[in-house]
Amino acid sequence: MFTRRQFLQKTAYGIALVGGGGWFWTDIHAATGGAGPIGPPSPAETAHGPSRAAAPGVRGQRVPGEAPPTPPPPPSLPPPGITLQPPAGFLVPPKTVQLGEVADDGPVWSYANRTMNIPWAASGGDYLDAKGVLNGPAHAVVVPIGGGLRSFDVSSIIPRLLTDNTGFFVRYSNPDPKVSPWQPRISARNSTTGPGPALHIVTDAGSFDAPCVADVELSPSAGSCLGTNVALHTPCLIKFDLGGITGTLISATLTLNFEAVFAGGTSVTVDYLAMPALIYDPVAQVPDLVQYGIASSVAKDSDLASHPSVLCYSQFASDADCRRGTSNWNWVSTNYDRGTGYFNPIYKNWSWVGLHAVRMERKVAPPGTDGSSISSASRYTVTRDGLPFERPIGQQPQELYCRYLLMIDPDVYAGMNELGVKLPGMDGNYDHYIFGNSSPSGGGFSGRMEHSKQSPSNPHLWELRGYFYIAGYVDTGLRGLWLHPNVPATLAQGYPVMVSGRPACVEQHIRLNTYSTTLVNGPAVFHDGLWWNQDNTQRLDPDGIHWHNSDGLIEFWLNGVKVYSAANHLIRADIRSGITQAPWANFFHGGKLSPIAPIHYEWTGVVAATEYIGPPKLQPA
């Protein structure tokens, strides 16, 4: 019998689309080079994410064209009879975050990628030293500081770069600009006053001058990526196109033009740029982090419908599964249509999990109209329609899990035109039929998920984050609270991402905050002009007796890996409120803007339960 691990393996490979097998990652690999590594990398060299050390490079190794390298040992295997072999026709994204120069996307002081909020292990950027130690003291290259053209023998770094071309990390010997703000100024590739960075490689097959394709300065005072300036200050990141290099390595020389040098340091160091690892195949990459739930206890995912912990289950095979009155959805928005603007359903067979999914659409809206909504539906937990899973008003759940399977179509990368697209989550108040009380000002909350906007340097990769309106956070601009991945055990091994064209398993867990006559786990400061205590830090319920505590739990998982967890949220501020929508199935572009081209999403396997659900099992073809 196939298991859930196979579904997770499925999520690690993008579905091949019409138009050729290589288009999907062309943009990402354009600056990576097609030559491959000079000689076989050690297993350690292939795992240079934030917590993984790489072995030092070795000169005199051979580029591809020779015997293929010995593959590293396989990851720990799942139970017998389960294969980790990728399905035919699926593609693999890059191992690490790719260096970019776009102002609102590329690296900044605290983040390796600003769009997806992927942090550095250490502010100011990360590198592997000559011994493969993250941000270690044994620098690969150390050259005395001096003006004009300076050369660095980077031969020991090249093997790693041909395994994964992240770039060079260049730093002053006094690395902290806060201590020594006068960092050396280096001519950038856009410089008009001096030669930009140059990399000259000599092999037994000839000499190669690799073009510089990106250079970025990291500054603690800059909120945007400094990637298109005419000059660089250290620390800086420099990347070259290493494609077409062949032969046995003899030497590699990096040349930088120092336009100005200031007091405060004695040397410049160059190391291998350690970009954060990406987690997109958790079974193979981080098997110890994958958590399995009740979906692993049933033969096929749809059997969860009869599990005692499950309130309700949905898949989508026809219009009847999407409409109120013929499904277990209490409310479906009036945007249900075919071809006139949005939703426009098409039903797909997700045979690998034995389910049917709906493919929904958001067309380009006419000028002057709101083009944000894609689809909205609700499944209430309180009694009004008499559905089996509903409870009497006043007995709403205080804690629930909600899981669904989702695929972002590759056309979202070209079509979306907002900071993010909101995705289903949960919502709560005391009676959802009283309009408006699911907002924090009405005592309730709204807890949806969201994926990030496009990352030009990392096409088709998306951050999954929470998007919450809760009592402890009310933004005057009506923006929700973004909850970014924060689980240390996960971030120590990489950053989980969603990938266009790949099924993903998204799960959310909410346990509402408590209330009492005394302060517990607080205070939580907020400014919404409603009820206050004497020091303006704790919310008083309308009954005039109970204070609401900042002890609500919010968690979410991506493909079975927990990516966010915090138990200090002031979620609700009304003693009557519970979880009344599970899920609040809202797909929303932005925002108010229309996408600039049609965008599509597929989803199915929608579950609300009283315990963790987890990823589904893969089914026989």
N, C-alpha and C positions, 0 to 999 in steps of 0.2 A: 504494500500500500504506500502510495506517495504521501509525503508529509509537508508541513508548513515550510520547512527549510527549502523545499524546492520552489515554493512561491517566492521566497526571499531571493533565491538564486535567479529567478525569472526577473526580478526587479533590477538585477545588475546588468542587464543587457537591453539596449534600445531596440525597438522593433524596426527592422529594415524597411525603408520606404521606397516607393517607386522613384527612380531618378539616379540610381547608382549606389553601390555599396559604400562609397567613400565620402559622400557629401556631408554626412552628419557632423563629423568632427574636423572638417577641413580647416575652418577658421581657427580652431584651437591649436591645431598642429602645424599651422603654416610657418611658425617661427621655431618649431622644434627640430626640424631637420629629419630627413628620411634615412640617414646613414645608419642610425642605431648606435649602440655602445661600442667603444673601442675595447674589445675583449669582453669576456663574460663577467658581469657584475656579481659580487658576492650577494647572498641573500640579504645581508644587512644593508647593502647599498640600494636595494630596491625599496627600502622602507624608511625614507628619511623625513617622515612627517614630524610634527612637533615633539614626539616622545621617542622617536626611533633613530638610532644611531646608524651611520653608514661607515663602512670601512674606507680607509684612505685609498685614493686612486693609485694605480700602478702604471708607470710609463712603459712603452714598448709593446702594448697589447695590440691586437688585430681587430679591425672593423669588420662588419658583416661581409660575407663573401667567403669567409673561412667557415670552419665547422661551427654549427650552432652552439650557443652556450648551454651548459647543463642547467636545467630548470631548478628553481629552489624547491625545497621540500613542500609537499602539499599541506594546506591547513588541516586542522583536526577535522575528521570526517563525521558526518551525522550518522544515525543508526544504519545498520547493514541494509543493502538493497537500494540505497539512495545515491544518485549520481550528482556530482557538482559540475558536470560538463555543461557548458552553455548551449542553449538551443541554437540551431542553425539559423543564420541570418541576423544575429544580434551583434551589436557593436559595443565597445567598451570606451567610456570616457577617460580623460586624463587622470593620472594618479594624484596629482596635486593641483592646487589653485594656480591658474596661469597669470603671468604678469601682464598688466595692461597699463595704459596711460590716460584713459578718459578721466576727466576731472572728478566725476561723481561715481566712478567705478573702481579705479585702480587703487594700489596700496596707499595707505596713510600711516601716520605714526603708530596708531593702535590696532589697525586692521590690515590684513593682507589683501582683503577685497572689501571695498566700502559698500557695494550694492548688496552683497549677501551677508554683511556684518561678520565676516570670518576673522577672528582675532589672531594676532601674533601670540606666540608663547610668551614673548617679552616685548614690551613696547619699544618701538624703534627698530623692529625687524629681527629676523632669525637667520642663523647660518649654521652650517656644520663645519667644525674646525678640521684640522688635518687628521685627527684621530676619530673623526666621525661623531664627536660630542656636540650636542646642541648648544650653541652659544658658548663653546668651550674656549680655553685660553691658548690652545696650541694652533695658532693661525697658520693656514696653508701658505700664505705669502706675507712677508713683512718687508717693507721698503722704507728707508729713511725719507722723511718729508723733504720736499724741495720743489722749487718752481720749474715751470716749463714742462717738456715731455718727460714722463717717467715710465719706465718699462717694468713689468711684473712677469716673472716666469710662472705661468699658471698651468703648466703641464700636468701637475698632479690633480687638478680639478676637472680637466677635460673628460676623463672617463665617466665621471658621475654625470656631467652635463649631457653626454651622448646617451646616457641611460634615461635621464629625465632632465630636459633642458629648462631649468628654472631660471638660471642667471648667476651673475657674480654679485656678492655682497661686499661693498667697499666701505671701509670705516676708518676714521681718524683714531689715533691711539688714545686720545681723550674722547670717548664715544658720546658723552652726554652733552648735547647742545645747551642744556640748561646751566651746566657748569662752565662750559667753554663755548659760547654762542658763535664765536668766530671760526666756523668750520672752513676747510679748504674749498676753494671754488674751482670746479673742473668744467672744461668745455663740454657741452652736451652735443648730441648728434644734430641738433638744430642750431648749433652755434654758427654765428657769422663772423666771429673774431678769431677763431682758432680751430684746429682739427678736433673732431669729436672722437669718442672712444673707438679704438681699433683692436682687432684680434687677428693675429697672424699665426697660422698653424702649419707646421712642416711635417710631412710624413714621407715614407719612402716612395710614395706615388706622386709627390709634388708638393707645391706650396698653395695654401688656401687663405684668402682674406675674407673672413666671415663678416657680413654686413651687420651693423648694429640695428636691431629692430625695436628696442625699447630701452629707455633709461628714465628712472624715477628717483627723485629726491624725497627723503622722509624728514619731515619737520614737525616738531611737537606743537608748533603754533598754526599749522595749516590744517583746515578742515577738509580740503579737497586734495585730490591726487595731483602732485607736482610732476607731471610727466611730459610736458611739451615745452618746457622752458629752454632758453638758450644756454643756461649754465646749471650745473649741479653742485650742491653742497653735500658733504658727507653727513650721515650715512646715505648711500645711494645704491640702487639696484640697477644692473646693466645686463641686458640680454642680447645675444647674437644668434643669427640663423646659422645653424651648423649642418644644414643639409648638403649632401654631395661630398662630404669629406671621406676619403678612402685611404687605405694603406696603414702602415705601422707608424704610430706616433713617434716623432723625433723631438719636437719642441712645440710649445705654444706660448705666445707672448701677448700680453694685454698692455696696450699703450694708452695712457691718459695724459691730457694736457692740463697742468695745474696753472690756472690763470692768476691765482692769488693764494698765498699761504700766510697763516696767522699764528701767533704764539699760543701755546697751550698744549701742544702735543709734539711728539718727536718722529712719528712714523705713520704710515698708512698700511692697513691690512686688507687682504683680499681673501675671501672664502667662498665656498659653495652656498648659494642662496637656498635656504630651507623653507620652501613654501609649505603651508599646512596641507596635510593629506586630506583627500576627499573620501567620504564613506558613502558608497553607492551599492556595494555588494556586501552587506553585513555578514552573511554566513561565511564567506571566504575571508573577509578582511578583519572583522571583529566578532568572531563567533561567540566569545564569552559575554558579549554585551547584548546578544539577541535574547529577548524574553518571549516565552511562549505562554499562551493563556488557554481559555476554554475552547478556542477554535481547534486546538490540537487534540481535543478529546472526541471529536466527531469525525465520521468517515468523509464527509464533504461539507463544505462551508454552509450550504443551505440548510443542513440539519440543525444548525444553531437555532432555527426558528422554534424548535421544540425543547431547547435546553431550559432547565428550570431557572437559570439566572438571567435569561434573555427576556426583555419586555416585548420587543418586536424586531422583525427582520425584513429587509426589502432587497429584491433585485428587480431588474427592469427588462421585460421581454416584449412588452406591447404598451399601447396607450393606456390600457386599463390599469397598469401598474403605476401610472404617473398621475392619475386623476382622482380627485376627491369623489367618494361614493363607490368607486370600484377598486380601491386600494386601502392600505392602512395609513394613508396620509389624510390628516384632518383638513388641511388647507393647502391649496396650490394656487399660486399667483395667476392673475389673468393674462400673463405674458405667454401662456401655453399657445403655441400656434404652429403652423407649418409654412415656412418660407417667407413670412411677412416681416420678420425682424429679429426675433430671438427665440431661444429654445429649439424649435424646429427639430424634433427628435428623430434619431435614427437608432435602431436597436442592433447591438453587436453581440456576437457570441464570444465570451471570454472562456474558451474551452479549457484553458489550463487550470481554472478554478471551478469549472462546472457551473458557471453563472452567465446570465445575460446582463449587459450593461446598456445604459442609454448614452448616446453621443449627443450632446447639446451644443447649440451654436449661438453666438452673438454676432449678428451682422453689423455693418457700419450703419450708424443711425443717421437719419436725415439731418441737415444743418439746423441748428437751433433746438434740437431735441436731446433728451437725456439718453445716452447710449450705454449706461452702466450695467443695468440688470441683465443677467443671463438666465437665471432660474431661481425661484424661491418656492419652498414648500415647508410645511411644519408637521411634526408629529407630536401632539400634545400628550402630556402624562396625566392631565386632570379630566374628569368626566364631563363631557358635553355631548359627544357623539355616540357614546355607548360602545366604543371599541374595546376589545378584551383587555388591552394593556393599560387602560386609563384607570386612574384612582379618583376617589372623591376629593373635591376641593378642600384644601386644608391638609391633605395627606400627600402632597407632592414630595418626590424623592429629595433627599438632602445630599445624596452622593450617587453619581452614575458614571459609567464609561460609555463612550460613543465611538464607534469605529466604522470606517468605510474604505473602499478601494477606489483609487482615483488614477486617471492618466491625463496628463497635460499634453495636448496635441502640439507637435512642433510648430504649427502655424501661430501659436500664442507668442512665440519669440518675435515674429515679424509684425504681429497685429496689435499687441497690447500697447497702451499709451498712458499708463498710470503708474503710481508708486507700488502697486500691488494688486492682486486679485483676491478678494475675500472668498473663503471656502467654508463649508459647513462646520458647525460646532453645536454648542448647547446654549439655551436661553432660559431665563427664569424670572418669576414673580409670584403673586399669589392667585391670580386668575387671569390667564392670558386673554380672555375675552373682554377684559377691561382694557381698552386701547391705551398704549403708551406706558403702562406701568412696568414694562421690562427694561426701561431705562433706569440708570442710577437715581435720577431725581424722583422716580416713582417707586423706589425701594427695591427694584430688581436689578438684573444684569443681562448683558449679552456677551457671549464668549465664542467667537468664531475663530477659525484658523485663516491663514493668509499665505500666499506665496509671494516672493519678492518680485520686483521688476527685472527686466533683462540685464544681464551682465555682459557687456560687449566683449570683454576679455575672456569670458567663460560661457560661450553660447550654449543655451539649452540646459543650463544648470540653474536651480532655483532654491533659495532658502525657504524652509517651512518655519513659520512663526505663529504665535498667538496674536489675536487682535481682539481686545477686550474693552468693553465699557463696564466698569465696576464702580461701586460706591467709593472706593479709596482713590479713584483717579477720574477726575472730570476735567477735560481739556476745553478751554474756552473756544478753541477752533473746531470743536466737535470731532476731533480725531480720537481714535481709540488708543489704548495702551498696547504697544508692541512688546511681546514677550519673546525674546530671542533665545536660542539654545544656550543652556547654562550648566548642564550636568558635567561635573569635572571628569568623571571616569570616561565619558564619551569624548569630550573635547581633547583629552590627553592623547587620544588615538586618531583623531581626525574630526572633520566637520561633516555631519550628515547632510546630503542634498537630494532634492528631487531632480529627475532627469526627464526631459521631453520624450514622449513616445514610449515611456516605460511605466508599467503599472506600479503603483505605490500603495502602501498600507498606512493610513493615517488614523491615529487613535488619540482621543482626548479624555481626560479624567478630571472631574470637578467634585470636590467635597466642600460644601458651603461653610462659611465661617459661622462660628457660634455666637450666642448672645448671652449676656448675664447682667447682674446688677452691679458688678464690679469690673474694672478694667482687666483684660487678659491679653497677653501677647501684643501689646500696643506700645505707644500710640501709632496711629496712621494719620498723617496730616493730609488734609484735603480742603478745598475751598469751593463749595458749591452752594453756600448760603442757606443751608437747611438747618438741621438740629446740631447743637454743639454742647460740649461740656465747658467747664470754666476756663480751661486753658486751650480751647479750640482744637483739640486733638482727637476726640473720640465721638462717634456718631450715636445719638440717642434715638431710640425707636419712637414711632408716633404714640405708643402707649405711655410715654413719659417715664418709664421705669427701666427698660432694658437698654444696655449699651451693646453695640455690635463690635465684636473683637476681630483683630487682624490675624486670624488663624485659618483662613480658607486655603485649601490646597488646590493648585492647578498643575496638571502634568500633561505632557503629550509625547507620543512615540512616532517615529518614522521607520517603517519596515521592521518593527519589533525592537528598535533601539530607543531607549528613553533619551530624549533630547532636552526636555525642560521639566523642572520640578521646583516648586516653591510653596511653602506652607505658611506664608505670612501675608496673604492677601485679604483685604477688606472687600469682599465680593458683593454682599448685599447689605442693606441697611433698613430692612423691614422684617419684623419677626414672623410675618405671614408668608414670606417669599420662599419658594422652593424651585427645583428644576422642573419647568413646565413644558419645555420643548426639547426633544431628544430624537433626532437632531433638529436644530434650526438650519434647514438645508438651503443655504443662501450662497449662490455663486454670483459675485458682484464685482464688476470691473471698476476699481477705484473706490470713491471718486464719482465724478459726474461726466467724465469725458467718454466719448465713443471710441472704441478701438479703431485704428486706421485701416484695418483689414479684418475679415471674419476670423474669429477665434473659436476653438472647440475644446470641450472637455468630455471625458467619459468617466462614469462612476457606477458603482454597484456594491453589493455586499454590505449594506447599511445596517448596523446593529446598535441597539441600545441595551445595556446589561448592567447588572449590579456588581459584576466583577470583571477583571481584566480579560479582554477578548483575544488580542494578538492576531498575527498574520494567519491567513488560511492555508490549507494544504493544497498542493498542486495535484490535479487529477490526471489520470491517463488520457492520452490524446483521443 
